[in-house]
Amino acid sequence: MSYTVNTLRTMTRSCEMMRDRVKSVVFKPEDRKVLDLTFGPTAAAELVGRTPEALAKAEKEGRLSPPKQLGNGRRYYTLEDLTKIREALHIRPAKRQMKMLLW
């Protein structure tokens, strides 16, 4: 089967148009990408430098809002929740100091 240059150009344009249509549907410019991570109470507490009991106490006292819950009752926190916890408890993450190694 032989194709003329014009036929190949037409096929190329058609493919490019289809590619652009697919991109416009799949990669909508107004869509926002998010990092959807969740953490259980133990992991969340470790990440903010507190114990799970300390977080539960702060929630009970009303200093923190209660965590979200799954249908099975398991509690979890999002990255946004961890930021709010740090702000509410005045936790300032510090850079870890590197220990100098002596050789």
C-alpha positions in Angstrom: 0.0 0.0 0.0 1.5 3.3 -1.0 0.6 6.7 0.4 1.1 10.1 -1.1 2.7 12.9 0.9 -0.7 14.7 1.1 -2.4 11.6 2.5 0.4 11.2 5.1 0.0 14.9 6.1 -3.8 14.5 6.4 -3.3 11.4 8.6 -0.7 13.3 10.7 -3.0 16.2 11.3 -5.8 13.9 12.2 -3.7 12.1 14.7 -2.5 15.4 16.2 -6.1 16.7 16.5 -7.1 13.4 18.3 -4.1 13.7 20.6 -5.0 17.3 21.5 -8.6 16.2 22.2 -7.5 13.4 24.4 -5.1 15.7 26.3 -7.8 18.3 26.8 -10.1 15.7 28.4 -7.4 13.9 30.5 -5.3 16.8 31.5 -7.8 19.6 32.2 -5.9 22.8 33.0 -8.2 23.8 35.8 -7.8 20.4 37.6 -5.5 20.6 40.6 -3.2 17.7 41.5 -3.2 16.7 45.1 -1.1 14.4 47.2 -3.7 12.3 48.9 -1.9 10.7 51.9 -3.6 9.7 55.2 -2.0 8.7 58.5 -3.3 6.8 61.4 -3.1 8.3 64.9 0.2 6.7 65.7 1.9 7.8 62.5 0.3 11.3 62.7 1.5 11.8 66.3 5.0 10.7 65.4 5.1 13.1 62.4 4.2 16.1 64.7 6.4 15.0 67.6 3.7 14.1 70.0 2.2 10.8 71.4 -1.2 9.5 70.2 -2.4 10.0 73.7 -1.4 13.7 73.6 -3.3 14.2 70.4 -6.4 12.5 71.8 -6.2 14.6 75.0 -6.0 17.8 72.9 -9.0 16.7 70.9 -10.9 15.9 74.0 -10.1 19.4 75.5 -11.2 21.0 72.2 -7.8 22.4 71.2 -7.9 20.1 68.1 -10.8 19.1 66.0 -11.5 15.3 66.0 -9.9 13.4 63.1 -11.8 12.0 60.2 -13.2 8.5 60.4 -13.6 5.7 57.9 -16.8 3.7 57.7 -15.3 1.1 60.0 -14.5 3.7 62.7 -10.8 3.9 62.0 -9.5 7.4 62.6 -7.1 9.1 60.2 -5.4 12.4 59.5 -4.5 14.2 56.2 -1.4 16.4 55.5 -3.7 19.4 56.0 -4.7 18.0 59.4 -1.1 17.7 60.4 -0.5 21.3 59.5 -3.5 22.4 61.6 -2.3 20.3 64.5 1.2 21.9 64.4 -0.4 25.4 64.3 -2.9 24.6 67.2 -0.2 23.1 69.4 2.5 25.7 68.4 4.8 23.0 67.1 7.7 24.4 65.1 9.4 21.7 63.1 13.2 22.1 63.6 15.9 20.9 61.3 17.7 17.9 62.7 21.2 18.6 63.6 23.7 16.4 61.8 26.3 14.8 64.0 29.8 15.2 62.7 31.5 12.0 62.0 35.1 11.7 63.0 37.2 9.5 60.9 
